[in-house]
Structure formats: C-alpha cells, structure tokens
Amino acid sequence: MAGSTLEIKNLHVAIEGEEILRGVNLTIKGGEFHAVMGPNGTGKSTLASAVMGHPKYEITEGEVYIDGKDVLEMEVDERAQAGLFLAMQYPSEISGVTNSDFLRSSINARREEGDEISLMKFIKEMDGTMDLLEMDKNMAQRYLNEGFSGGEKKRNEILQLMMLKPAIAILDEIDSGLDIDALKVVSKGINQMRDENFGCLIITHYQRLLNYIAPDKVHVMMQGRIVKSGGPELAQRLEEEGYDWIKQELGIEDETVGQKA
C-alpha cells in the first residue's frame, strides 16, 4: 500500500497583514524525507505552522492537500486525524495532563469507537519507545512538557511521533538546542519511522542533523519561496559555502521577508 501524499501549491501566508510566504510549492510522498533549509526569517517555521492550521497565520492564496483532501478546510484536530503531525520548535507546556494520558487520548482519537488501544498494549509500546529514546520512565507520569529541559521536550516530541505514527510529519528545527548525544538519539527515533507509509519534512538550519537523517531531497527557502532544490549534496554545499552563492546565482537581494517568519 502506497503512503500518503502532502501537496502544497502556490501557498501564500501573511501574519498581521505582512506577507511571509510568497508562493511555496512542495510535494512530499510516503517514503520520502525532505529537508528545508534557509536563512533566518525566510518563512520556514511559517510554512510548518500554516500547514497545521495555527490561527495566527492567514492563508491568502494557494492550496494544501493530503491524499486529495483539502487541508485548509479542516480544523486543526481534523488535520491531525487526517495524518499530519507537527513537532514544534518550542513545544508547549500543559499542566494537569500527563504525558501518558495525552498520548493514549491522542492515539484513540484517530481510531474508531470500539477499537481503542488497550492499556497493556499502550504501556508496552510506550515503554519500548521510551527505552529507544533513552527517556526516564517517570516522564510518562509528568505533566506534558512541564519543567522539561529543551532536550527532554524534543525527545518527547519524537516519542509522540513514534507513538502516533502519522502519515506525514513536519519537524520544525527538532535539532535546536540539542547536544550531540541527544541529537543522535532523536535522529535514531526519526529514522526508526522510515518506511513507505511515512513521509517527513525536516526544517533545519544545519547540515549536522542531516548527517544522521539522510534526506532524499533538500530545498532552499529564501524570501518566502523555495528557490532551489537538490539532493543531499546541496545541504553539504550550504554547510561549506553558506547561502551567498545561491543569492548570486539567482540574483536575490540580501534580505529576508520579515522578522515574524
């Protein structure tokens, strides 16, 4: 069975009237890992938040589909149920809701009534996944992200990813703030998900993450649109030479699309 497909067509997004995305086109299929790189303020995080339906981001033009279904017509929870997942750059803290309860409720929300995951199966899966991610088992009973370090929050996002098993995941700077050991663990969890039924969009500034998670395609975003695409060698060249050669090649002025991206 072929995996899902996320299609982003000519997407324009504004924040408080300021245009941030200026026509993004991108297609991600099951089995594919894509990386989006680019200077600060070019719209990478805006792309992630807009696709998932954050109310701050106004879609002014364009289309987004998952398996032919109009994502922009869906509420946020409907997007998740359709198979989309966002690992946020700055995960929220939610007091009063334990990690365990949040995960089990989220899994059951995507299942038919009467087909809820059993408690024993859930505990077994969660324990095994936490072991792989080298997480303290006590974190299962702690309130969601409350008092977690930056690295713990990022591991927790990957725990959610692996437990929820979405069709398409968007990972927004999942490597931000991680030391090399934590980066290896997080990357191991993401690589564990790789199969034909799972597609992934990785938003990152740095080649170092892509040393552990090999992308099939790399895209460079500038001035609110994707200006260049290639294979893993593109990320390597960016690491060695920066972005100036792309700006010169394409005649792009040295400016971002604003500080709200």
C-alpha positions as CSV (number, residue, x, y, z in Angstrom):
1,M,0.0,0.0,0.0
2,A,1.4,3.4,-1.0
3,G,1.8,6.0,1.6
4,S,0.1,9.4,1.8
5,T,0.9,12.5,-0.2
6,L,1.1,16.1,1.0
7,E,0.8,18.7,-1.8
8,I,1.4,22.4,-1.2
9,K,0.6,24.5,-4.2
10,N,1.4,28.2,-4.6
11,L,1.0,28.8,-0.8
12,H,0.9,32.5,0.3
13,V,0.7,33.3,4.0
14,A,0.5,36.6,5.9
15,I,1.0,37.5,9.6
16,E,-0.8,40.7,10.7
17,G,-1.0,41.8,7.1
18,E,2.7,41.2,6.3
19,E,3.2,38.6,3.6
20,I,5.7,35.9,4.7
21,L,5.2,33.0,2.2
22,R,5.1,34.1,-1.4
23,G,4.2,31.0,-3.4
24,V,5.5,27.8,-1.9
25,N,5.2,24.6,-4.0
26,L,6.2,21.3,-2.4
27,T,5.1,17.7,-2.7
28,I,6.0,15.0,-0.1
29,K,5.1,11.4,-0.6
30,G,5.2,8.4,1.7
31,G,8.7,7.0,1.9
32,E,10.3,10.4,1.2
33,F,12.3,12.6,3.6
34,H,12.6,16.2,2.6
35,A,14.7,18.9,4.2
36,V,14.0,22.7,4.0
37,M,16.9,25.0,4.8
38,G,17.4,28.7,4.6
39,P,18.5,31.9,6.4
40,N,16.5,33.2,9.4
41,G,13.3,35.0,8.6
42,T,12.6,33.3,5.3
43,G,9.4,31.6,6.3
44,K,10.4,28.0,7.2
45,S,8.5,27.9,10.5
46,T,5.6,29.9,9.0
47,L,5.2,27.0,6.5
48,A,5.0,24.4,9.2
49,S,2.5,26.4,11.4
50,A,0.3,27.4,8.4
51,V,0.0,23.8,7.2
52,M,-1.1,22.7,10.6
53,G,-3.6,25.5,11.0
54,H,-2.2,27.9,13.5
55,P,-4.8,30.8,13.7
56,K,-2.1,33.4,13.6
57,Y,-1.2,32.6,10.0
58,E,-3.6,33.9,7.3
59,I,-3.7,31.9,4.1
60,T,-4.1,34.5,1.4
61,E,-3.7,32.2,-1.6
62,G,-2.8,28.6,-2.5
63,E,-3.9,25.1,-1.7
64,V,-2.8,22.3,0.6
65,Y,-4.0,18.7,0.1
66,I,-3.3,15.4,1.9
67,D,-4.4,12.5,-0.3
68,G,-6.5,14.8,-2.3
69,K,-8.4,16.2,0.7
70,D,-8.4,19.9,1.2
71,V,-6.3,20.6,4.4
72,L,-7.2,24.2,4.5
73,E,-10.9,23.3,5.0
74,M,-10.0,21.2,8.1
75,E,-9.8,22.2,11.8
76,V,-6.5,21.6,13.5
77,D,-7.7,18.3,15.1
78,E,-9.0,17.2,11.7
79,R,-5.6,17.7,10.2
80,A,-4.1,15.5,12.8
81,Q,-6.7,12.9,12.3
82,A,-6.0,13.0,8.5
83,G,-2.4,12.0,9.3
84,L,-0.5,15.3,9.7
85,F,1.9,15.8,12.6
86,L,3.9,18.8,13.7
87,A,6.9,18.6,16.1
88,M,7.1,22.2,17.2
89,Q,10.3,24.3,17.6
90,Y,9.0,25.4,21.0
91,P,6.7,22.7,22.5
92,S,4.0,24.0,24.8
93,E,3.7,23.1,28.5
94,I,0.3,21.7,29.5
95,S,-0.3,21.5,33.3
96,G,-2.7,18.9,34.6
97,V,-2.3,16.5,31.6
98,T,0.2,13.7,31.9
99,N,2.4,12.5,29.0
100,S,0.8,9.1,29.3
101,D,-2.8,10.4,29.2
102,F,-2.1,12.8,26.4
103,L,-0.6,10.1,24.2
104,R,-3.3,7.5,24.9
105,S,-6.1,10.0,24.2
106,S,-4.4,11.2,21.0
107,I,-3.9,7.6,19.7
108,N,-7.6,6.8,20.5
109,A,-8.8,10.0,18.8
110,R,-7.5,8.6,15.5
111,R,-9.1,5.2,16.0
112,E,-12.7,4.1,15.5
113,E,-15.0,3.8,18.5
114,G,-14.6,0.3,20.0
115,D,-11.1,0.0,18.6
116,E,-9.3,1.9,21.3
117,I,-5.8,0.7,22.1
118,S,-5.7,-1.5,25.2
119,L,-4.0,-0.2,28.3
120,M,-1.5,-3.1,28.3
121,K,-0.6,-2.7,24.7
122,F,-0.2,1.1,25.1
123,I,2.1,0.7,28.1
124,K,4.2,-1.9,26.3
125,E,4.6,0.3,23.2
126,M,5.3,3.4,25.3
127,D,7.9,1.7,27.5
128,G,9.7,0.3,24.4
129,T,9.7,3.6,22.7
130,M,11.0,5.5,25.8
131,D,13.8,2.9,26.1
132,L,14.8,3.6,22.5
133,L,14.8,7.3,23.1
134,E,16.7,6.8,26.4
135,M,13.9,8.6,28.3
136,D,13.3,8.3,32.1
137,K,10.1,6.2,32.5
138,N,8.9,8.7,35.2
139,M,8.4,11.3,32.4
140,A,5.3,9.3,31.4
141,Q,3.5,10.5,34.5
142,R,4.8,14.1,34.5
143,Y,2.6,16.9,33.1
144,L,3.1,17.4,29.4
145,N,6.5,19.2,28.9
146,E,6.1,21.0,32.3
147,G,9.6,21.5,33.8
148,F,11.2,19.6,30.9
149,S,14.6,20.7,29.7
150,G,14.9,21.7,26.0
151,G,16.4,18.3,25.1
152,E,13.6,16.5,27.1
153,K,11.0,18.4,25.2
154,K,12.5,17.4,21.8
155,R,12.7,13.8,22.8
156,N,9.1,14.0,24.0
157,E,8.1,15.3,20.5
158,I,9.7,12.3,18.9
159,L,8.0,10.0,21.5
160,Q,4.7,11.4,20.3
161,L,5.7,11.0,16.7
162,M,6.6,7.3,17.1
163,M,3.5,6.5,19.2
164,L,1.0,8.3,17.0
165,K,2.5,7.1,13.7
166,P,1.3,9.9,11.4
167,A,1.3,9.7,7.6
168,I,3.2,13.0,7.1
169,A,5.4,14.7,9.8
170,I,6.7,18.2,9.8
171,L,9.7,18.6,12.2
172,D,10.4,22.2,12.9
173,E,14.0,22.6,14.0
174,I,13.9,19.4,16.0
175,D,17.7,19.7,16.4
176,S,17.6,23.2,18.0
177,G,19.4,23.2,21.4
178,L,20.4,19.5,21.3
179,D,23.9,18.4,22.2
180,I,25.5,15.7,20.1
181,D,24.3,12.8,22.2
182,A,20.7,13.9,22.3
183,L,20.9,14.6,18.6
184,K,21.9,11.1,17.9
185,V,19.1,9.7,20.0
186,V,16.4,11.9,18.4
187,S,17.7,11.0,14.9
188,K,17.6,7.3,15.8
189,G,13.9,7.7,16.7
190,I,13.1,9.6,13.4
191,N,15.0,7.0,11.3
192,Q,13.0,4.2,13.1
193,M,9.9,5.7,11.4
194,R,11.3,5.5,7.9
195,D,9.1,3.3,5.6
196,E,6.9,3.7,2.5
197,N,3.9,4.8,4.6
198,F,5.7,7.7,6.3
199,G,6.8,11.0,4.7
200,C,8.7,13.7,6.6
201,L,9.6,17.3,6.1
202,I,12.6,18.4,8.2
203,I,13.1,22.1,8.8
204,T,16.7,22.8,9.9
205,H,19.5,25.4,9.7
206,Y,22.3,22.9,10.0
207,Q,23.9,20.1,8.0
208,R,24.7,18.2,11.2
209,L,21.2,16.9,11.6
210,L,21.2,15.6,8.0
211,N,24.4,13.7,8.8
212,Y,22.2,11.4,10.9
213,I,18.9,11.6,8.9
214,A,19.7,11.3,5.2
215,P,17.2,13.4,3.2
216,D,16.0,12.3,-0.2
217,K,15.6,15.9,-1.3
218,V,16.9,19.3,0.0
219,H,15.1,22.6,-0.6
220,V,16.4,26.1,0.0
221,M,13.9,28.7,1.0
222,M,14.5,32.4,0.6
223,Q,12.2,35.4,0.5
224,G,9.1,33.3,1.3
225,R,9.5,30.7,-1.5
226,I,11.6,27.7,-2.4
227,V,14.3,28.9,-4.8
228,K,16.4,25.8,-5.2
229,S,16.1,22.0,-4.8
230,G,18.5,19.1,-5.0
231,G,19.8,16.1,-3.3
232,P,21.9,15.7,0.0
233,E,24.9,17.3,-1.7
234,L,23.0,20.6,-1.7
235,A,22.9,20.6,2.1
236,Q,26.6,19.8,2.2
237,R,27.5,22.7,-0.1
238,L,25.4,25.1,2.0
239,E,27.3,23.9,5.1
240,E,30.6,24.7,3.3
241,E,29.8,27.9,1.5
242,G,26.7,29.4,3.1
243,Y,23.9,31.0,1.1
244,D,25.7,33.7,-0.8
245,W,26.3,31.6,-3.9
246,I,22.6,30.9,-4.3
247,K,21.8,34.6,-3.9
248,Q,24.3,35.4,-6.6
249,E,23.2,32.6,-8.9
250,L,19.6,33.7,-8.7
251,G,20.1,37.4,-8.3
252,I,18.4,37.5,-4.9
253,E,19.0,40.6,-2.8
254,D,20.3,40.1,0.7
255,E,17.0,40.5,2.6
256,T,14.5,38.4,4.5
257,V,10.7,38.5,4.3
258,G,10.4,40.0,7.8
259,Q,11.0,39.1,11.4
260,K,7.7,37.3,12.0
261,A,8.6,34.3,9.9
